[in-house]
Amino acid sequence: MSDTLNDDAPVLDLLAQMTADSVEASSLDSQTLVLVRIAALVAVGAPPVSYALNLEAGGEVGLDAENVRGVLTAIAPIVGTARVAAATGNIVKALAAEIALEDLEVAELEDEAEDQHA
């Protein structure tokens, strides 16, 4: 087995294809599909990266924080408050990581612009 970073690409490609196939096969509209996925992430105790990917997709189809809160409220009696609290923490971590990544990208762009002017 190779130690290169590209070893993960086939797994990521597989996950992307599985997601695309499930979206295509579903009879749900895009917003409902993302909300159901968020509910499933809570139920399985998903990590922050899973929320990041699905929240990004949710934003692309017009979902907002109120929609996510609605799902968390609706499923709390089924999955339990501990799962919802953990999910909320993981969502916050996912959003914080997104903000940090955007800040890093902005800083890199600013550095490139400064280098071009120097």
MARKOLDO-400720 format. One record per residue (C-alpha): residue in three letters; x, z, y. Coordinates in steps of 0.25 Angstrom, whole numbers, plus 5000, padded with zeros to 4 digits. Last residue first. Example, Ala and Ser with C-alpha at 12.3 -4.5 7.8 and 13.67 -1.06 7.14 Angstrom:
<sites>
ser505550294996 ala504950314982 
</sites>
This chain:
<sites>
ala502549815174 his501149755175 gln501049715161 asp501549845156 glu500449915165 ala499349835159 glu499849865145 asp499850015148 glu498450005153 leu497949935141 glu498650035132 ala497950145140 val496650085139 glu496850065124 leu497150215123 asp495950255131 glu495050175122 leu495750235110 ala495550375115 ile494050345119 glu493850295104 ala494450415099 ala493550505107 leu492350435102 ala492750445088 lys493050595090 val491750615096 ile491050545085 asn491850635075 gly491350755082 thr489950705082 ala490050675067 ala490550815064 ala489350875072 val488350775065 arg488950815051 ala488850965054 thr487450955059 gly486950895046 val486850765040 ile485250755039 pro484850845051 ala485950785060 ile485550635057 ala484650615069 thr485450695079 leu486750615075 val485950485076 gly485450515089 arg486750565094 val487350425090 asn486250355098 glu486450435110 ala487950405110 asp487650255111 leu487250145102 gly487350005108 val487749915096 glu489249915101 gly489250065103 gly488750085089 ala489850005084 glu490850095091 leu490150215086 asn490250165072 leu491750145073 ala492050275080 tyr491150355071 ser491950305059 val493250345066 pro492650485069 pro492650515054 ala491350505046 gly490550625040 val489750545030 ala488350585037 val488950565051 leu489450425048 ala488150395042 ala487450425054 ile488350345062 arg488150225053 val486650245055 leu486850235070 val487750115068 leu486650035060 thr485550085069 gln486250015081 ser486549885074 asp485149865068 leu484949905054 ser484749805043 ser486149825037 ala486949715030 glu487649665042 val488049805046 ser488449845032 asp489349715031 ala490049745044 thr490349885041 met490849845027 gln491749735034 ala492249835044 leu492549935033 leu493349835025 asp494149785037 leu494549935040 val494949945025 pro495749815026 ala496349855039 asp496849985034 asp498149935028 asn498449875041 leu499149995045 thr500349965036 asp500750065025 ser500549965014 met500050005000 
</sites>
